[in-house]
Amino acid sequence: MARLACTLLLVLFAAACTPAAPPEVTNAWARDTVGGTTNAAVFMTIRANPADRLIAASTPLARKTDLMTMAGGTNAMAMTYVSGIDLPAGQPVSLNPAGLHVWLDGLNQPLRAGHSFPLVLRFQKAGERRVTVTIIAPAAEPPKAPEH
């Protein structure tokens, strides 16, 4: 009986030490930067299970990367920095042009349609996850989020 209890405790301890499953990230995209633009926004859909929080992002393509949101005012939209993006368990969270997004500041090179680049997302529980961001033409239709 004592052996069984020890085995159960070891299994529970190992499960508690296992990092959370990485969140599912789909349709990561950014628009082609036109002219000399040195900033860009990245959009995607993230689904976490269990719940998690996106706390940072990075890419070798930009000097600085931030998490931001668009806030509507009476006359214009304004971008606001956020410290993290909550990801409720099993619910898709859309990072899109009208709201939450990853902001790239000080691009090292222009973003060109048809190419892609790496982006590392850092989650509070699941740790880091590398995704590939597809670059689309300025007037192209954004990728559609999958139906679940």
C-alpha positions in Angstrom: 0.0 0.0 0.0 2.8 2.4 0.9 4.4 1.6 -2.5 1.2 2.5 -4.3 0.9 5.8 -2.4 4.5 6.7 -3.3 3.9 5.9 -6.9 0.8 8.1 -7.0 2.6 10.9 -5.4 5.4 10.7 -7.9 2.9 10.7 -10.8 1.1 13.7 -9.4 4.4 15.6 -8.8 5.6 14.8 -12.4 2.3 16.1 -13.8 2.5 19.3 -11.8 6.1 19.9 -13.1 5.1 19.4 -16.8 4.8 22.7 -18.7 1.4 23.5 -20.1 0.7 22.5 -23.7 1.6 25.2 -26.1 -1.3 27.3 -27.3 -2.5 26.7 -30.9 -1.6 29.6 -33.2 -3.2 29.9 -36.6 -3.2 32.3 -39.5 -0.2 34.5 -38.3 0.1 37.3 -40.9 1.3 40.8 -41.5 1.0 43.2 -44.4 3.7 44.1 -46.9 5.3 47.4 -45.8 5.0 50.0 -48.4 7.7 52.6 -49.0 10.0 53.3 -46.1 7.6 52.1 -43.4 9.7 50.8 -40.4 6.7 49.5 -38.3 4.2 46.7 -38.8 1.5 44.8 -37.0 1.1 41.1 -36.8 -2.2 39.4 -36.5 -3.3 35.8 -35.6 -5.7 33.6 -33.8 -4.6 31.9 -30.5 -6.4 29.1 -28.7 -5.0 28.0 -25.3 -6.0 24.9 -23.3 -5.5 25.3 -20.4 -5.9 29.1 -20.0 -2.8 31.1 -20.4 -1.6 34.6 -21.1 0.6 36.0 -24.0 3.2 38.2 -22.3 5.7 39.0 -25.0 6.8 38.4 -28.6 10.1 38.8 -30.4 11.5 38.6 -33.9 15.0 39.2 -35.4 13.3 41.5 -38.0 12.5 44.3 -35.5 14.4 46.3 -33.0 11.5 46.2 -30.6 8.3 44.2 -30.3 5.2 45.1 -28.2 1.7 43.9 -27.5 -0.9 46.5 -28.3 -4.6 47.2 -28.8 -6.6 49.6 -30.8 -8.9 51.8 -28.8 -11.7 53.7 -30.5 -12.2 57.3 -29.6 -14.8 59.7 -30.9 -12.5 61.0 -33.7 -9.8 58.4 -34.3 -8.4 55.0 -33.2 -5.5 55.1 -30.8 -2.9 52.4 -30.1 -2.3 51.4 -26.5 0.4 49.2 -25.1 -0.8 46.2 -23.1 1.2 44.1 -20.6 -0.4 40.8 -21.8 -3.3 39.2 -23.6 -5.5 36.8 -21.6 -6.2 33.5 -23.3 -9.3 31.8 -21.8 -9.3 28.0 -21.9 -10.5 26.7 -25.2 -11.7 30.0 -26.6 -10.1 31.5 -29.7 -8.6 35.0 -29.2 -8.3 37.1 -32.4 -5.4 39.5 -32.8 -6.7 41.6 -35.7 -6.5 45.1 -37.3 -9.3 46.5 -35.2 -8.0 45.3 -31.8 -5.2 43.3 -30.2 -2.0 42.8 -32.2 1.8 42.4 -32.0 3.6 45.6 -32.9 6.9 45.5 -34.6 9.0 48.7 -34.3 12.2 49.5 -36.1 12.1 46.9 -38.9 15.5 45.8 -40.1 14.2 45.3 -43.6 10.9 45.8 -45.5 8.2 43.1 -45.3 7.5 41.8 -48.8 4.4 39.9 -49.8 5.0 36.3 -50.5 7.7 36.0 -47.9 7.5 35.0 -44.2 9.4 35.5 -41.0 9.8 33.9 -37.6 8.1 35.2 -34.5 8.6 33.9 -31.0 5.6 34.2 -28.7 6.1 34.0 -24.9 3.3 32.6 -22.8 3.1 32.9 -19.0 2.5 29.1 -18.5 3.5 27.4 -21.7 6.8 29.2 -22.3 7.9 30.1 -25.8 6.4 29.0 -29.1 7.9 29.9 -32.5 5.4 30.6 -35.3 5.9 31.6 -39.0 4.3 34.9 -40.0 3.1 35.1 -43.7 3.4 38.5 -45.3 0.4 39.4 -47.6 -0.1 42.2 -50.1 -1.4 45.6 -48.8 -4.8 45.1 -50.3 -5.0 41.3 -49.9 -7.8 39.6 -48.0 -6.4 38.4 -44.6 -6.4 34.6 -44.0 -9.6 33.2 -42.5 -9.6 31.8 -39.0 -10.5 28.1 -39.0 -13.9 27.1 -37.8 -14.0 25.1 -34.6 
